[in-house]
Amino acid sequence: MDDGGDLVTMLHQQRRDQLPEIIGGTEETTTGVIRLHSMEANGVLGYPIVAINNADTKHLFDNRYGTGQSALDGIIRATNVLIAGRSVVVCGYGMCGRGVASRAKGMGADVIVTEIDPTRALEAAMDGFRVMTGKEAATQGDIFITVTGNKHVLRPEHFEVMKDGAILANAGHFDIEIDLASLRDMAPDNREVRPEVREFALGGDRRIYALSDGRLVNLAAAEGHPASVMDMSFANQSLVCEWLVANAASLEKKVYEVPTEIDKDVARLKLETMGIRIDELTTDQKIYLESWEQGT
Ligand SMILES: NC(=O)c1ccc[n+]([C@@H]2O[C@H](COP(=O)([O-])OP(=O)(O)OC[C@H]3O[C@@H](n4cnc5c(N)ncnc54)[C@H](O)[C@@H]3O)[C@@H](O)[C@H]2O)c1
């Protein structure tokens, strides 16, 4: 079962009597998995759950290429903005952020990354992006895209210094990554200027445009991820359901990783659908890799 969290929360809060009937569940998203780990740590998780998001064949592709492409698709459909030559600020350099940053770079944007994690920030810098604080980026960006799973990543201190015409979009967690409640307070005379685009008039003739009321722009203003990347996520979900049923007797009320065999199977199946063949280890290579006596 995966529903982005609502059903899981409802079951655990209002229908606890039904928890024993559930064999197991699956969780698709990054943020959902974080919540489930917290439920497990607090001893309230009612059945085994498999973290689909953590499978390589999920987050390396769905989050990176799916969100990367569809977030930009949503922004373009909503605004018809030209990405080339614009400063695009990507807040969060996780799997989704990498995708958004690389797609935006590919379209000719000057990409700026903001992070709170030093390793991710370093990676972004070495991937060739400008990395700076949110406050600095706020003064430079034309288009801001939040993909952090966090709240209020863009907030009044940023709105106050943004350029006229700045576009704000969220492709991360629900509608709280951009503090739109505060933006509404700062600009009570906001108006919808075209579908999915709300203009907030700030002092000094500055206008800021927030897309899709801060909800996931790739779902609200575009069509979400293409089927040809979701197929891997859903293949993980269905194969894991079979695995849950087969292993029900031995599973505990914990968050499990997707078994590696399933993850690799999904990759193999996907390659097959793409007509791509890869090499296999020779017997000699297998022995070499497994031994500790050979080689250096
Ligand atoms: N739009 C979609 O269709 C879609 C698809 C997949 C995931 N998601 C969601 O997108 C979000 C990100 O997913 P991910 O897989 O990239 O997660 P991730 O954990 O790999 O990356 C999130 C990054 O954001 C950084 N971060 C956290 N707070 C920050 C802040 N205040 N400023 C700057 N950076 C900050 C973290 O350090 C981390 O590197 C999650 O909420 C996830 O559920 C959305």
The ligand as a Tripos MOL2 file, in Angstrom:
@<TRIPOS>MOLECULE
LIG
   44    48     1     0     0
SMALL
NO_CHARGES

@<TRIPOS>ATOM
      1 N1          7.6490   16.2120   -7.1350 N.am      1 LIG1
      2 C1          7.6960   14.9030   -7.1430 C.2       1 LIG1
      3 O1          7.0390   14.2420   -7.9500 O.2       1 LIG1
      4 C2          8.6100   14.2070   -6.1920 C.ar      1 LIG1
      5 C3          9.1900   12.9790   -6.5460 C.ar      1 LIG1
      6 C4         10.0750   12.3700   -5.6430 C.ar      1 LIG1
      7 C5         10.3340   12.9900   -4.4170 C.ar      1 LIG1
      8 N2          9.6920   14.1560   -4.1060 N.ar      1 LIG1
      9 C6          9.9290   14.8460   -2.8210 C.3       1 LIG1
     10 O2         10.9930   15.7720   -3.0470 O.3       1 LIG1
     11 C7         11.6840   15.9960   -1.8050 C.3       1 LIG1
     12 C8         13.1940   15.7660   -2.0370 C.3       1 LIG1
     13 O3         13.4000   14.3970   -2.3770 O.3       1 LIG1
     14 P1         14.8770   13.8120   -2.5880 P.3       1 LIG1
     15 O4         14.7060   12.3850   -2.9120 O.co2     1 LIG1
     16 O5         15.6550   14.7130   -3.4630 O.co2     1 LIG1
     17 O6         15.4080   13.9420   -1.0660 O.3       1 LIG1
     18 P2         16.9020   13.9730   -0.5320 P.3       1 LIG1
     19 O7         16.8020   13.7100    0.9170 O.co2     1 LIG1
     20 O8         17.7760   13.1380   -1.3990 O.co2     1 LIG1
     21 O9         17.3440   15.5060   -0.7790 O.3       1 LIG1
     22 C9         16.8530   16.5980   -0.0770 C.3       1 LIG1
     23 C10        18.0300   17.6000    0.0480 C.3       1 LIG1
     24 O10        17.5160   18.8390    0.5690 O.3       1 LIG1
     25 C11        18.4940   19.3530    1.4740 C.3       1 LIG1
     26 N3         17.8540   20.3320    2.3540 N.ar      1 LIG1
     27 C12        17.0750   20.1130    3.4520 C.ar      1 LIG1
     28 N4         16.6900   21.2860    3.9790 N.ar      1 LIG1
     29 C13        17.2200   22.2690    3.2110 C.ar      1 LIG1
     30 C14        17.1800   23.6900    3.2420 C.ar      1 LIG1
     31 N5         16.5280   24.3440    4.2180 N.pl3     1 LIG1
     32 N6         17.8370   24.3740    2.2750 N.ar      1 LIG1
     33 C15        18.5270   23.7260    1.2910 C.ar      1 LIG1
     34 N7         18.6080   22.3700    1.2210 N.ar      1 LIG1
     35 C16        17.9600   21.6540    2.1570 C.ar      1 LIG1
     36 C17        19.0300   18.1070    2.1790 C.3       1 LIG1
     37 O11        20.2830   18.3560    2.7750 O.3       1 LIG1
     38 C18        19.1050   17.1040    1.0300 C.3       1 LIG1
     39 O12        20.3780   17.1160    0.3780 O.3       1 LIG1
     40 C19        11.0540   15.0360   -0.7970 C.3       1 LIG1
     41 O13        10.0710   15.7240   -0.0600 O.3       1 LIG1
     42 C20        10.3970   13.9830   -1.6750 C.3       1 LIG1
     43 O14         9.3460   13.3050   -1.0330 O.3       1 LIG1
     44 C21         8.8730   14.7950   -4.9670 C.ar      1 LIG1
@<TRIPOS>BOND
     1     1     2 1
     2     2     3 2
     3     2     4 1
     4     4     5 ar
     5     4    44 ar
     6     5     6 ar
     7     6     7 ar
     8     7     8 ar
     9     8     9 1
    10     8    44 ar
    11     9    10 1
    12     9    42 1
    13    10    11 1
    14    11    12 1
    15    11    40 1
    16    12    13 1
    17    13    14 1
    18    14    15 2
    19    14    16 1
    20    14    17 1
    21    17    18 1
    22    18    19 2
    23    18    20 1
    24    18    21 1
    25    21    22 1
    26    22    23 1
    27    23    24 1
    28    23    38 1
    29    24    25 1
    30    25    26 1
    31    25    36 1
    32    26    27 ar
    33    26    35 ar
    34    27    28 ar
    35    28    29 ar
    36    29    30 ar
    37    29    35 ar
    38    30    31 1
    39    30    32 ar
    40    32    33 ar
    41    33    34 ar
    42    34    35 ar
    43    36    37 1
    44    36    38 1
    45    38    39 1
    46    40    41 1
    47    40    42 1
    48    42    43 1
@<TRIPOS>SUBSTRUCTURE
     1 LIG1         1 GROUP 0 **** ****
